Amino acid sequence: MADRTCTAILAAAFLGVHRFGDFQRLIHDTAPHTLNTRLGLLTDEGILTRVPLREGARRTGYRLTPKGHDFFPTFAFLIAWSEQRFTADGLAGVRISHVTCGNPLAPR
């Protein structure tokens, strides 16, 4: 299950993305079939859940489950590790900041 598409989907979900089209725009180099398959896999594994986008609506979106939220510390360490190992400037493409103070998160 661990591939770059699943990782990108989780990153987008942590950023608040819920709709298929928004995942597709953010992960634009992934075929719709692949995106749909990975969203289904993450749903089957209990990491994401499908929920109505509005009360009584037929269209659904995706939300992180408690199991999905539990992955956040691991995700934060992966981002910190990638900053140190894979970028010339020491900065990752994703920056995690504290909501209350705005300072970068430094996982420990």
C-alpha positions in Angstrom: 0.0 0.0 0.0 2.9 2.4 0.6 3.5 4.2 -2.6 3.9 7.9 -3.6 0.3 8.2 -4.6 -0.9 7.0 -1.1 1.6 9.3 0.5 0.4 12.3 -1.6 -3.2 11.5 -0.8 -2.4 11.4 2.9 -0.6 14.7 2.7 -3.5 16.3 0.9 -6.0 14.8 3.5 -3.9 16.3 6.3 -4.1 19.7 4.5 -7.9 19.4 4.5 -8.6 18.1 1.0 -11.9 16.0 0.9 -13.1 15.9 -2.7 -11.9 13.6 -5.5 -11.5 16.6 -7.9 -9.4 18.4 -5.4 -7.1 15.4 -4.8 -6.9 15.1 -8.6 -5.8 18.8 -9.0 -3.2 18.5 -6.2 -1.9 15.1 -7.5 -2.1 16.0 -11.1 0.4 13.5 -12.4 -1.7 10.5 -11.3 -4.3 8.9 -13.6 -7.9 9.1 -12.3 -8.1 5.3 -12.2 -5.0 5.1 -10.0 -6.2 7.9 -7.7 -9.6 6.1 -7.4 -7.9 2.8 -6.6 -5.7 4.3 -4.0 -8.5 6.2 -2.3 -10.5 2.9 -2.2 -7.5 1.1 -0.7 -7.0 3.8 2.0 -10.8 3.6 2.7 -10.7 -0.3 2.9 -7.8 0.0 5.3 -9.8 2.3 7.5 -7.4 5.3 7.0 -10.0 7.3 5.2 -13.8 7.2 5.3 -16.4 8.3 2.7 -18.8 10.9 4.0 -21.5 13.0 2.3 -20.2 16.4 1.2 -23.3 18.1 2.5 -26.2 17.0 4.6 -28.5 14.7 2.5 -26.2 15.0 -0.5 -25.5 12.0 -2.8 -21.9 13.1 -3.5 -19.3 11.9 -1.1 -15.9 13.0 -0.1 -13.1 11.5 2.0 -12.1 12.3 5.6 -9.3 11.0 7.8 -10.5 8.4 10.4 -8.9 8.3 13.8 -6.6 5.6 12.4 -5.6 8.1 9.7 -5.0 10.9 12.2 -2.8 8.5 14.2 -0.4 8.5 11.2 0.4 12.2 11.5 3.4 11.8 13.8 5.0 9.3 11.4 4.2 11.7 8.5 5.8 14.6 10.4 9.0 12.6 10.9 9.0 11.6 7.2 8.9 15.3 6.2 11.6 16.3 8.7 13.8 13.4 7.4 13.3 14.4 3.8 14.2 18.0 4.6 17.6 16.7 5.9 18.3 14.1 3.2 16.8 15.1 -0.1 16.9 18.9 -0.6 19.9 21.1 -1.3 18.4 24.0 0.8 17.2 21.7 3.7 13.6 22.5 3.0 10.9 20.0 2.0 8.1 20.8 -0.4 5.7 20.6 2.5 6.1 22.6 5.7 4.3 21.8 8.9 3.6 24.7 11.2 1.9 25.1 14.5 -1.5 26.6 14.0 -1.4 28.7 17.2 2.1 30.2 16.8 3.0 29.7 13.2 6.5 28.2 14.0 7.7 25.2 12.0 7.1 21.8 13.6 10.2 20.0 14.7 9.1 16.5 15.6 11.0 14.8 18.5 
